[in-house]
Structures are given as C-alpha cells and as structure tokens.
C-alpha cells in the first residue's frame, strides 16, 4: 500500500519550490514567524482521490494514483488598501505550478523537477486546467489546476 501523506507532503513541497510562495494544505498557509495567515499570493492544495492497487499485473509491487487540486491565489498589493488580485498574477502562479509536469530540456526520461517521496517512484504526471474565479471585484483571483500522479513502489 502506498500511503497518501508522504505523497501530499512531496506535492506541497514541490509546489512551494516551483512558485517560491507558501502552500497551504486545505487552508490558508500560516506564517511560522507570526502565527498569522500569509497574505496572498499563495497556493491552496487539496488532496482529492487516492486509489491503490496492491498487486499489479507486471510485478508484485504496490501502485497508486493520487489526484490533487491546486488553487493559485493572487491578492491585493501589500500596502495598497484599494488594490485587488489580478489575473496576471494568478496565471503567473499557475504557470510556475504547471512546471510539475515539465520534462527535462535535454530530452532525458522523467521529469525536470523531482517529486521526492521515499520508496516511491512517480512514473507519470498529468495537469489540467480546472478554472478559477473570474470576477475581479472578488479582490482575490485564482487559477486552478488538477494534478494526477501515477505512483509505484521503488525496487
């Protein structure tokens, strides 16, 4: 069986690295220095389906497919009380997050950015746009991507 928590931790860490912004798991990320919520921009990560297969046809290893939704959140400019989040910022964050599925530039196999899960190999990744908010009067604009990770235990 492939446990979900190590996968979630790895996905959360990879998105934080790629965007350079905090990633909250199902809630606004908390700034550890202040104990208060981070102001946007940030990413909200939601674990979705996780289905396992403990006896694949090709071998005796474990396999699983894990789905996640990432909401890339823009926000008002710090210090500007009447500003609001913008589409450009939300798309910039989503573009950074979409690098999860980027292949190496030299054409070698695998993915450009590793998904480090101890004892687990992610052999396929998918990303698809799932929408976002479209009303600029919301003050916060999001862009949403759903990710799917195909996993197997390492030999």
Secondary structure, DSSP 4 states (H G I P E B T S, - for coil): ---HHHHHHHHHHHHHHHHSS-EEESSPPB-TTTSSBPPSSEEEEEEEEEEEESS-SS-SS-EEEEEEEEEEE--PPTT-TT----HHHHHHHHHHHGGGGPPPTT--SS-SS---BTTEEEEEEEEEEEE----GGGS--EEEEEEEEEEEE--
